[in-house]
Amino acid sequence: MSGQGSGGNVIAALCNVFFPGLGQLVQGRILAALLFAIFFFGGAALWWLVVPGIIAAIVYVWAIIDAAKYRSYD
């Protein structure tokens, strides 16, 4: 993937819309993908406690932005 705003980053951001962490996985960042998925689904599972639900929403948006703005330093 090239840099910020490249076609690959747009695809990764769209992947995150459907499944948080999938965009990072597409970019080859396995640890980031696992962390985003765990925090999102953990917070979403505890939505009735309100605060974890808010954290899940923040992580969801953060995952999309992170995938869109990722710049590889090869």
Summary of the structure (lengths in Angstrom):
residues: 74
radius of gyration: 12.5
end to end distance: 9.9
largest distance: 42.7
contacts: 236
relative contact order: 0.22
helix: 74%
strand: 0%
